[in-house]
Amino acid sequence: MITLPPDLGRAAGRIERSLLQKELRRFVEFADLAMNSGSARRVLLPLQEAYQLMEL
């Protein structure tokens, strides 16, 4: 389960992006270690794109 910031009808602020970055960093690590790592990373890709966190 990934905790996402609430949708407030605006672009994510610095705090929301920072919190999600920490959450995604953990999930990217789990995904990379999974037997189905490609599939797991594809699930995370839309979140990375939405919050401009493609560097993870």
Secondary structure, 3 states (H helix, E strand, C coil): CCCCCCCCCCCCCHHHHHHHHHHHHHHHHHHHHCCCHHHHHHHHHHHHHHCCCCCC
